[in-house]
Each structure stands twice: as structure tokens, then as C-alpha cells.
Amino acid sequence: MLATSGRGKKILFINQYYWPDHASTAQHLNDLAATMAAHGHECHVLCARGRYQPGEPIPPAHEVHEGVTIHRVRATSLGRRGTLARMTDYLSFYAGAFVKAIAMPKFDAVVTLTTPPIIGLVGTILQTLKGSRHVYWSMDLHPDASLALGRMSPKSRVVRVLDWLASVVYRRADRVVVLGPYMADRVMQKGVADNRIRTIPVWSRREEIYPIPHDSNEMRRSLGLENAFVAMYSGNLGLAHTFDEFLEAARRLRSRSDIVFLFAGAGPRLAEVREAQNREQLENIRFLGYVPREELHMSLSVADVHLISMRPEMTGIVVPGKLYGIMAAGRPAVFVGPAHCESADAIRDAGCGVTLDRGDVEGLVKALTNLADDASLVRKMGDRGRSAFLAGFEREFCCEQWCKLIEEVVGAPTVALPAGRMTHGRPIASSLR
């Protein structure tokens, strides 16, 4: 099999965040763009100089990383302190990205994500003005998310305009990539033909996240958790998630000194979890900030079991990507949310955890105590999760589907080189073809 290089297609990716940011969209886009560059395409990323976390060093306006040319435009970096701050960051990036994109030469394909919401409109404009093909990577749906959470009214004129613009972007795109079948159903309701929708889940890397035994985990020791059964929530504590069940389970299990609830990450709902912990002196709840990507294998393996939640009304609007890192780490997952969604289906199909309806605190307490008292069950579920991850949610497998999709839309690179050629210190896997 041959790997390709040379006269590749010119591809522009547009998203507010990119390397070295640790936002989920930044990490997945970094993986994809680097893979496409190694596959022989000329890849560019248009992103913001502002950072996901305010106060972090501002990267240069232009640089090359892993074979990908990065173009950063000025944008505010107020962070996620509130709606006004987020809207200011979004609008400043919209303005900078639009001006920069129009000034750049034509690209064969433009891939837009959904941060900020409806940034895909820039892809639609480039599709119209310059004849580029547009692939819309639907990480989540807007304004569907705000409507489902009750943060916007469907009667609002602003919402109607945003919904109309979003529908135009979806319907005009040459391809729409969704994260699962429930999201595909919602996209089809926007008028997108089934033959233009592709389902490709997000992923983790097998060499980056892998199971680490507790007795070899330095982070677990440093946190003083050597003898604890750790139920961990890792990632964004966002509005799409529910935490009432986890807090109530912590209250009911406070007499079990061996069971610890560890919340790792940040987000708009972290404050209420901290408040509950302080108010009720729940000593079985602990906190850990964001962990750098290069340490995720350690942090995810700190857990004995991972906690995931999603509000039922968010089905098909968002897909919690944290499940795939959990599976990669070889740990079982306990999911609280709708019985039928991408996460619940994946857990049941793999047999790698427990799924519970929202509000089922009794079931949550029972699941956690059963797992805490049965190490062999924890190990079996974790092993099944790792196997399912390698089969369907690993970076190479998912990026291979992306490569096929891009080449379906704009064609493959035209110069073939022997497989195994080293790129950025790594051989190009022939399976990427």
C-alpha cells in the first residue's frame, strides 16, 4: 500500500481554537489536520490568537506545526465567564476569520467546525464566492442547544434568524459530518439529504491514553488515593450535563470512606458542585483542575469508574466525547441520561459500563457500590471498553474515514511515495489510505 505526498489538495480548516489550546475541538482538529498533512494534502488552519483559558500565553499569528500552516487572527479572550464574554469572543473571531478567509487564496475544500456557533457560514461564503467545496463538521447543533436548555426563546427574532442561517449552512454544505446517528436524525430534519451526511465519531489516541495499573500511577499516589475507589467525572462541567445525581450519591455514600468522587476539569457548573461540597462538608468529594493532554493517560487511569451525564433534551444535539477517552483508559463508565443516545448505545453495545435514567439515584448508588465491591467486574468492563475503543473510536480508524471523505469530495493527492516514509518523526501508516 502507498502513502501519498506531493501535489495534495489545499484544505482550510476553520475553528476558534487550535493547538496549543486544550479545548476538545482544538485537540481533535489538530489530530485531523496533522493526519491530512501526513496524507499528502496542503493543510491550513484559521483560528483565533485568543486562548480557551484566559491568561495563557498568546501564540504567534503564523507558524507551522506538524506540517500544518496555522493562521491566527486577533480575537478577544474573555473566556467562559458568562454569555456576554462568550459572545464577545465569538463575534471578534467571526470578524477576523471572515476578513482573513476572503483575503486568502482559493482552497479545494474548506472544513468548518461549530466553534463558535454557525462559523460554518464562512465556509458557505467561500463556497459561493470562490467555488471551494464545504464540509461542515457538526460537533454540536446551534441554536438547538440554547433552545433545548431554555436559554433562548423560539419566539425570538434573533433565534429565528440564527436558526435560518444554520439551516442554510447545513443544506448548502457538500458534506455534513455528524458524531452519531441521533445527531444525523436532527440534521436531516434541517433538510439535509441523507446521502450528504457522514457519521464519524470523535476519538482518542491509543498511544496517548491507555490503561495504567493503580500501583504504577504516580498521579493517583500524589492525590492520596492509593486505597480509594475513585468515581471520576473528567472534563467540562457544562450546562448540557446534570450533576444532581452525582451529588446525591455522594451524600448517601458519605459513610463509605473508601469511595471518593473526583471532579477533574472546569466549566460553568463547577461552582455549584463546589458549593454543595462546602455547604454539606462532603469530604468524599475532591477536585482536580484541567490536566494537560500529555498527562491524560495518568489522570483518566486514576479512576476506578468514570461518571458521564447528559440532559435528555440534548440527545442528538451534543455527544459527550469523554466516553472514548474512558474506554481508551480501560475503565468502565456509569452514564446518567437518556436511554437512547450515542453514549448509552455505545456503553451497552460494548458492555463496558452501566446506563441509568436521569434521577435514578438508587440505581447510581447500587452501581457504584457493586463496582466498588467487585474488582473483577471493574476489570472485565474496562477490558471490553478498551477493545471496543480500538475497534471503532481510535484516532487512526476515525481519521481514515475522514481521509476517504475528503478524497471523495475533492480527490486524492497525485504523487505516491513508498509507505513508511517518516513525517515529523513518525512513519505514515499505510492504513490511512
C-alpha positions, 0 to 999 in steps of 0.5 A, a space after each residue: 500500500 502507498 502513502 501519498 505526498 506531493 501535489 495534495 489538495 489545499 484544505 482550510 480548516 476553520 475553528 476558534 481554537 487550535 493547538 496549543 489550546 486544550 479545548 476538545 475541538 482544538 485537540 481533535 482538529 489538530 489530530 485531523 489536520 496533522 493526519 491530512 498533512 501526513 496524507 499528502 494534502 496542503 493543510 491550513 488552519 484559521 483560528 483565533 490568537 485568543 486562548 480557551 483559558 484566559 491568561 495563557 500565553 498568546 501564540 504567534 499569528 503564523 507558524 507551522 506545526 506538524 506540517 500544518 500552516 496555522 493562521 491566527 487572527 486577533 480575537 478577544 479572550 474573555 473566556 467562559 465567564 458568562 454569555 456576554 464574554 462568550 459572545 464577545 469572543 465569538 463575534 471578534 473571531 467571526 470578524 477576523 476569520 471572515 476578513 482573513 478567509 476572503 483575503 486568502 487564496 482559493 482552497 479545494 475544500 474548506 472544513 468548518 467546525 461549530 466553534 463558535 456557533 454557525 462559523 460554518 457560514 464562512 465556509 458557505 461564503 467561500 463556497 459561493 464566492 470562490 467555488 471551494 467545496 464545504 464540509 461542515 463538521 457538526 460537533 454540536 447543533 446551534 441554536 438547538 442547544 440554547 433552545 433545548 436548555 431554555 436559554 433562548 426563546 423560539 419566539 425570538 427574532 434573533 433565534 429565528 434568524 440564527 436558526 435560518 442561517 444554520 439551516 442554510 449552512 447545513 443544506 448548502 454544505 457538500 458534506 455534513 459530518 455528524 458524531 452519531 446517528 441521533 445527531 444525523 436524525 436532527 440534521 436531516 430534519 434541517 433538510 439535509 439529504 441523507 446521502 450528504 451526511 457522514 457519521 464519524 465519531 470523535 476519538 482518542 489516541 491509543 498511544 496517548 491514553 491507555 490503561 495504567 495499573 493503580 500501583 504504577 500511577 504516580 498521579 493517583 499516589 500524589 492525590 492520596 488515593 492509593 486505597 480509594 475507589 475513585 468515581 471520576 467525572 473528567 472534563 467540562 462541567 457544562 450546562 448540557 450535563 446534570 450533576 444532581 445525581 452525582 451529588 446525591 450519591 455522594 451524600 448517601 455514600 458519605 459513610 463509605 470512606 473508601 469511595 471518593 468522587 473526583 471532579 477533574 476539569 472546569 466549566 460553568 457548573 463547577 461552582 455549584 458542585 463546589 458549593 454543595 461540597 462546602 455547604 454539606 462538608 462532603 469530604 468524599 468529594 475532591 477536585 482536580 483542575 484541567 490536566 494537560 493532554 500529555 498527562 491524560 493517560 495518568 489522570 483518566 487511569 486514576 479512576 476506578 469508574 468514570 461518571 458521564 451525564 447528559 440532559 435528555 433534551 440534548 440527545 442528538 444535539 451534543 455527544 459527550 466525547 469523554 466516553 472514548 477517552 474512558 474506554 481508551 483508559 480501560 475503565 468502565 463508565 456509569 452514564 446518567 441520561 437518556 436511554 437512547 443516545 450515542 453514549 448509552 448505545 455505545 456503553 451497552 453495545 460494548 458492555 463496558 459500563 452501566 446506563 441509568 435514567 436521569 434521577 435514578 439515584 438508587 440505581 447510581 448508588 447500587 452501581 457504584 457500590 457493586 463496582 466498588 465491591 467487585 474488582 473483577 467486574 471493574 476489570 472485565 468492563 474496562 477490558 471490553 471498553 478498551 477493545 471496543 475503543 480500538 475497534 471503532 473510536 481510535 484516532 487512526 480508524 476515525 481519521 481514515 474515514 475522514 481521509 476517504 471523505 475528503 478524497 471523495 469530495 475533492 480527490 486524492 493527492 497525485 504523487 505516491 511515495 513508498 509507505 513508511 516514509 517518516 513525517 515529523 518523526 513518525 512513519 505514515 501508516 499505510 492504513 490511512 489510505 
